[in-house]
Amino acid sequence: MTAHPEIKADQTLDCKGLACPMPIVKTKKAMDQLQSGQVIEVQATDKGSLADIQGWAKNTGHQYLGTIQEGDVLRHFIRKSSADEIKEEKKYPHTVTNEDLEKKLGSVTVLDVREPAEYAFNRIPGAVSIPLGELEERLGELNPDDDIHVVCRTGTRSDLACQLLAEKGFKNVKNVEPGMCGWSGPTEKDFQI
């Protein structure tokens, strides 16, 4: 196996051990300090950070260059775009609260876009698991006419998922805020601890 040439980054950001949404929060702050054209390397151990970083870069107009995995560490490389390339970060406008969703359980499709391990340990009963990074290729598993409520841990990944679904013609999509970090309704898991 040949070693890949070392990729030069103008700044390295250590997000190892941090869970969503912290790698994105820290990346946004660090990005503000960079000059356009500069490259940042974000080191993370959260498996969900790959889809988060890709989605965030696509949303803001920054250029996601790629990710190198070394052991448990994901090294994400992003190039800062110039001011005329940067888009105002969109937020998906249609949201519901955890309480709203709890009242509608059984009558809506709950889509959980967290990673499989997060879903296995704690989820809303009946929720469909499609991690954000797989959503585009698995759209066929969802009905575009269904009333779909999307959850993640904090509302960040589900926001990106809602935007993707809306772009693909899904009409009745809502982002659940704040999501599982504040969920007090019924839950299930794959195994007893």
N, C-alpha and C positions, 0 to 999 in steps of 0.2 A: 504494500500500500504506500503510495507516495504522499508525502506531507504536502498540504496545500500551502501556497505562499502566504505569508502573514499579510492580512488585510490591514491597511493603515486607517485608523480612525482619528479624527481630530479630538474626540473626547470619548472616554469610556465611562459608562454609568453602571454602577453595581446595584442590581435589583435582586440579587440572589436571596432566596428565602422569603421574598415578599409575594403575597397573593393579590389577585385582581381586586381592586383596580390600581394598586400602588405602582406597578411598573409603568403604566400609562401616565399616571399623575406625575411621576418623577421625570418621565421622558418629555412630557409637555413643557415642564419647567426648564429642563436642560436645553431643549430645542430653542427656547426664547433667547438663550445666551449665545447660540451659534450664529455665525455668518452664513448667508445663503451659499450653498455649494459645499459646505462642510459636512462631514460624515460623523455620526455618533454611533458608538457600539453600545448596545444595551445588553447586559449580561443578566439572565434571569433563569430561575429554576422552575418557575410556574409553567407547566405544560400549556396552559391556556394562553400564555403571553404571546405565542406565535400568532394565533388568530386575532388577538387583541391588537397587536402592533400592526399587523397587515391591514386590519379594518380601519384603525385610526389613521394610518398613513394615507389610505385610499380616500378617506373622508376629508382630510385636511389638505391634500395635494402634495404632501411630502413624499419623497420617493423611497419606497421600501426596496432595499437592494437584495436582501437575502438573509438567511440564517444558517449558522454553522453550529452543529451540536457536538459538544465535547463532554462525554460522560453525561452527568445530569444537567450541565449548564448549556443553555441556549444562548448563542451570541447573535443578536439581531443587529443588522446594519441598516441605518436610515440616513438618507441625504436630505439636508434642509433645502427646501425649494426657495426660489426668490419670491419677493413680495407679490409679483404679478401671477405667480403660479399657485400661491396659497389660497385655498378656499376658506371661507368662514366655516368653522366646524358646525355641521348640521346637528341638530337634536331632533329626534323623531317626535312630531307634535302630539301624537295620540297616546296618552298615558292613562293608566288606572292605578289606584292604590291597591295594596295587598288586601285591604278590607273589601274593596269592590270585587276583587277576584274571588275572595272566599265566599261571598254571597252567590256567585255565579257558578261555582264548582259543579260539574256534572252537565252543564248546559253549554260550556265553551271548551275548545281545545287548548290545553295548557302545553306550551312548547318550552322545554328546558334546554337552554343552549350552553349550560356549563359542561365541564369535562366529565367523562364517564365516572370517575372516582367520586366527584362531588355529588353526582346524581345517585350513586349507589348508597352513599352514607345518609342522605337526607333529601327527600323530594316530596312534592305535592302528589297525593295519590292519583294515579292515572296519567301523570304528565308524560309526554312524549320526549325522549332524549335524543336530540340531534346537536352535538357540539357545534359552536359557531364556525369552527374551521371546516366542518363537513357540510354545512347547511346548503351551500350553492349546489353541490352535486347530489344532494338528497331531497331536493324540493319536491320530487315526485311522490314522496311519502306523505305529503300534506295536500289538503284540498284547498285550492285558492278561494273557494266560496265560504269556507268555515270561518267562524268567529274565533280567531287565534289570539291567545294572551301569552306573551313571551316573557319568561323569567330567566334571570341569572342570579349571581350572588348580590349584586349591588345596583343593577339597572344599566351598567355600562355596556356589557356584551349584548344584552337584550336590545338596547337602543340600536346598535349596529345591525343586529339580526332583523329588527323591524324595518329599518331602511332598505335592507337587501330584499326582504319579502315584498315591500311596497313597490320597489323597482321592478320586481318580477311579476307584478300584476295581482298580488294578493290584496283584496279590498278591505277586509275587516281585521286589521292587526292592531293590537294594543301592547305597549310596553308597560310591564308591571314594575312600579317603583315603590319601595326600594328593593323588592325582590326577596330572595331567600334569607339575606342577613337580617331582615326584620319580620320574617314570616312567623305568625303565631297560630296559623290554622293547622288543619290535620296534615300529618306527614307519614311517610312510610320509608323503609329502607330494605336493602337486600338481605340483611342478616341481623341477628340479635347480638349485642355486645355483652 
